[in-house]
Amino acid sequence: QVRLVESGGGLVQPGGSLRLSCAASRSLFSINAVGWYRQRPGKVRELVAAIDNDGRMNYAEFVKGRFTISRDNAKNTVYLEMNSLKPEDTANYLCNRPWDIYSDYVSGSWGQGTQVTVSV
């Protein structure tokens, strides 16, 4: 079972940027797709962005133009570059393995995630 570990969260002011990392325990080529999700207090978990082995990407409407997902196959890591952050982006961000880049279903268990707080 592949393991994914999130890192890179922190406190940032509105309008600021952060880059999150999702490190896989084995080659990304053994994983069909990797997605970033977020869990806000009192809200359901939602897909933020996903990328597959062919480089196809899917973004939630609320992050289009602000967030970019990318992968470094040599480092077995998927990144989420977050720009123009808003207070409503405050959440625990997690990565997992969706069935495909549009799917709500995931193949892996959920880790602890990395907390992102956008505040003055």
C-alpha atoms as one frame of an Amber mdcrd trajectory, in Angstrom:
protein
   0.000   0.000   0.000   1.501   3.326  -1.049   1.720   5.962   1.653   1.295
   9.689   1.036   2.579  12.304   3.483   1.586  15.961   3.362   3.732  18.922
   4.395   4.223  22.622   3.791   1.273  24.199   5.544   1.463  27.226   7.792
   0.143  30.659   8.597   0.014  33.162   5.749  -1.570  36.561   5.233  -4.365
  37.086   2.716  -2.896  37.427  -0.753   0.101  35.337   0.197   1.411  32.047
  -1.179   2.307  28.587   0.039   3.520  25.411  -1.589   2.302  22.099  -0.231
   4.056  18.799  -0.839   2.624  15.284  -1.014   5.444  12.739  -0.827   4.729
   9.188  -1.977   6.437   6.112  -0.508   7.010   4.701  -3.981   7.067   5.740
  -7.614   4.273   8.035  -8.771   4.010   5.891 -11.882   2.510   3.164  -9.684
  -0.327   5.566  -8.772  -2.982   6.425 -11.354  -3.747   9.834  -9.908  -2.987
  11.991  -6.893  -5.356  14.577  -5.555  -5.284  17.386  -3.038  -8.330  17.792
  -0.807  -9.257  20.151   1.963 -11.332  19.897   5.095 -12.653  23.150   6.499
 -14.242  23.294   9.965 -17.866  22.225   9.774 -17.649  21.511   6.034 -17.413
  18.336   3.999 -14.085  17.346   2.559 -13.702  18.638  -0.996 -11.411  18.020
  -3.927  -9.082  20.925  -4.627  -7.016  19.592  -7.532  -5.851  16.310  -9.008
  -3.259  15.150 -11.524  -2.810  11.795 -13.259   0.076   9.936 -14.834  -0.560
  11.546 -18.204  -0.323  15.002 -16.688  -4.031  15.722 -16.981  -5.276  18.011
 -14.275  -8.585  18.895 -12.697  -9.238  21.920 -10.494 -12.131  22.922  -8.313
 -13.771  26.117  -9.521 -12.913  27.947  -6.323  -9.130  27.587  -6.950  -8.904
  27.987 -10.720  -6.377  30.638 -11.613  -4.918  30.665  -8.105  -3.660  27.137
  -7.382  -1.429  24.924  -9.512  -0.878  21.211  -9.087   2.317  19.631 -10.386
   4.369  16.487  -9.972   8.073  15.699  -9.731   8.416  12.057 -10.700  12.075
  11.938  -9.683  11.134  12.955  -6.149   7.876  10.976  -6.022   6.182  14.182
  -4.936   3.072  16.087  -5.980   2.938  19.797  -5.204   0.145  22.277  -4.735
   1.242  25.850  -5.370  -1.277  28.178  -3.758  -1.311  31.873  -4.644  -3.650
  34.759  -3.834  -4.756  32.951  -0.712  -8.009  33.981   0.924  -9.232  33.505
   4.496 -11.761  30.994   3.178  -8.872  28.810   1.994  -8.120  28.102   5.647
  -8.371  24.325   6.014  -6.533  21.096   6.640  -5.141  19.998   3.284  -4.746
  16.307   2.563  -3.617  14.220  -0.393  -4.922  10.861  -1.512  -5.364   8.630
  -4.565  -8.640   9.284  -6.385  -9.891   6.670  -8.848  -9.364   9.312 -11.495
  -8.892  13.067 -11.492 -12.679  13.681 -11.426 -13.669  10.978  -8.964 -14.971
  11.519  -5.441 -13.734   8.061  -4.520 -10.233   7.487  -3.212  -8.127   4.343
  -2.892  -6.015   5.212   0.123  -6.535   5.988   3.775  -6.450   9.573   4.986
  -3.357  10.958   6.660  -3.091  13.838   9.086  -2.865  16.485   6.407  -1.183
  19.852   6.701  -2.930  22.883   8.150  -3.161  26.091   6.142  -4.340  29.205
   7.941  -4.919  32.437   6.034  -5.236  35.345   8.418  -3.871  38.809   9.119
